[in-house]
Amino acid sequence: MSVGLGRIFLDPPVFLAPMAGISDRPFREIAERFGAGLVVSEMVASADMLHDKPSARTRASLGLGRARTAVQLAGREPAPMAEAARRLEAEGTPVIDINFGCPAKKVTGGLSGAALMREPARALRIIEAVVAAVAVPVTLKMRLGWDDDSRNAPAIARLAEAAGVRMLTVHGRTRCQFYAGRADWSAIRAVRDSVRIPVVANGDITDAATARAALARSGAQAVMVGRGARGRPWILGQIAAALAGRPAPAAPRGPELRALVAAHYDAMLAFYGRETGQKVARKHLGWYLDEAGAAPAFRAMLLRSEEPAAVLRALERPWPAAVPDEAAA
Ligand SMILES: Cc1cc2nc3c(=O)[nH]c(=O)nc-3n(C[C@H](O)[C@H](O)[C@H](O)COP(=O)(O)O)c2cc1C
């Protein structure tokens, strides 16, 4: 099973979702190593890209998994979106994704992200401008619509396909739901039935069972995993194996897990520098330690530490496990 985007084949059809503050280059590299067919960057505001803001450069930077990386652009002005896409392409970005899904007020308040689903004419102008600007495949990520009274994802999907978008990801919630309730995978089927380009199901997919259910209900060709990969990026490879009917590779444990987390920690510090690196690393460490059932006192000590060498030393030794009472607390 693979998804074709022109000459690019995304195999397996299990992708890492764009997540601001999470799907940065170090994390994408790990997800790609564990077998993601595509990894998507944090959203990059087109204006920030054009102003050469360091944060935009950081977000758009391609890593070892560059061949399987999509960089996501957000913005509401067609010309700057097109220019930002051109720059990304010149830097070797193989796939450009447009964000029509972000529900955050900071983004919809600037009337981009999911807000663009309420403005189909503008949405179309943005898509047309970006597609015309680059030769690499352009993809689009959206929600089911703004709210329950305007679930217009199928209509946007048809516009996008006609304008040359090569793949659509649909998070099975409306903007007004934010992250509440359950993602409605069945509702993604209306998008699938409206277009011929590949559709990717997203929302609440966390393991092989939810991936299978999302594919069955939506009819989508691929799945995209976001929050379910925090602290457990190997889940992407496990889902991919299950979908291909192969035995799932075991999750890393013991020394293998400790080496992975230590290497990820190191990579974050090297990528961001010490201060920002520690801030970003604390989030990921917390997720890894929670996933591993580490003792809360150990977790707190690691997350408070200001001393990277001490954190690395502690990560490399066996992690004390939470006793059942602590785990329940
Ligand atoms: C912290 C966080 C940041 C996110 N940032 C982005 C983003 O930059 N671009 C985007 O299209 N979606 C973003 N999303 C949405 C995810 O890509 C995904 O659609 C959503 O989390 C549902 O999938 P999940 O249930 O697998 O997490 C973000 C989600 C989270 C939790």
The ligand as an SDF file (V2000), in Angstrom:
LIG
                    3D

 31 33  0  0  0  0  0  0  0  0999 V2000
    0.1790   20.8090   19.8300 C   0  0  0  0  0  0  0  0  0  0  0  0
   -0.4620   20.6800   18.4800 C   0  0  0  0  0  0  0  0  0  0  0  0
   -0.0120   21.4580   17.4340 C   0  0  0  0  0  0  0  0  0  0  0  0
   -0.5840   21.3470   16.1590 C   0  0  0  0  0  0  0  0  0  0  0  0
   -0.1010   22.0960   15.1300 N   0  0  0  0  0  0  0  0  0  0  0  0
   -0.6020   21.9370   13.8790 C   0  0  0  0  0  0  0  0  0  0  0  0
   -0.0270   22.6050   12.7560 C   0  0  0  0  0  0  0  0  0  0  0  0
    0.9620   23.3420   12.8790 O   0  0  0  0  0  0  0  0  0  0  0  0
   -0.6070   22.4100   11.5460 N   0  0  0  0  0  0  0  0  0  0  0  0
   -1.6940   21.5970   11.3680 C   0  0  0  0  0  0  0  0  0  0  0  0
   -2.1810   21.4410   10.2440 O   0  0  0  0  0  0  0  0  0  0  0  0
   -2.2300   20.9320   12.4100 N   0  0  0  0  0  0  0  0  0  0  0  0
   -1.7040   21.0700   13.6420 C   0  0  0  0  0  0  0  0  0  0  0  0
   -2.2180   20.3400   14.6780 N   0  0  0  0  0  0  0  0  0  0  0  0
   -3.3000   19.3830   14.4080 C   0  0  0  0  0  0  0  0  0  0  0  0
   -2.7550   17.9910   14.1360 C   0  0  0  0  0  0  0  0  0  0  0  0
   -1.9920   17.9620   12.9470 O   0  0  0  0  0  0  0  0  0  0  0  0
   -3.8870   16.9590   14.0060 C   0  0  0  0  0  0  0  0  0  0  0  0
   -4.7220   17.3410   12.9430 O   0  0  0  0  0  0  0  0  0  0  0  0
   -4.7320   16.8510   15.2710 C   0  0  0  0  0  0  0  0  0  0  0  0
   -3.9400   16.8420   16.4400 O   0  0  0  0  0  0  0  0  0  0  0  0
   -5.6110   15.5810   15.2450 C   0  0  0  0  0  0  0  0  0  0  0  0
   -4.8140   14.4350   15.0990 O   0  0  0  0  0  0  0  0  0  0  0  0
   -4.3930   13.5110   16.3670 P   0  0  0  0  0  0  0  0  0  0  0  0
   -5.6610   13.1410   17.0760 O   0  0  0  0  0  0  0  0  0  0  0  0
   -3.6900   12.3460   15.7550 O   0  0  0  0  0  0  0  0  0  0  0  0
   -3.5070   14.3540   17.2520 O   0  0  0  0  0  0  0  0  0  0  0  0
   -1.6640   20.4480   15.9430 C   0  0  0  0  0  0  0  0  0  0  0  0
   -2.1040   19.6580   17.0100 C   0  0  0  0  0  0  0  0  0  0  0  0
   -1.5270   19.7560   18.2590 C   0  0  0  0  0  0  0  0  0  0  0  0
   -2.0190   18.8640   19.3670 C   0  0  0  0  0  0  0  0  0  0  0  0
  1  2  1  0
  2  3  1  0
  2 30  2  0
  3  4  2  0
  4  5  1  0
  4 28  1  0
  5  6  2  0
  6  7  1  0
  6 13  1  0
  7  8  2  0
  7  9  1  0
  9 10  1  0
 10 11  2  0
 10 12  1  0
 12 13  2  0
 13 14  1  0
 14 15  1  0
 14 28  1  0
 15 16  1  0
 16 17  1  0
 16 18  1  0
 18 19  1  0
 18 20  1  0
 20 21  1  0
 20 22  1  0
 22 23  1  0
 23 24  1  0
 24 25  2  0
 24 26  1  0
 24 27  1  0
 28 29  2  0
 29 30  1  0
 30 31  1  0
M  END
$$$$
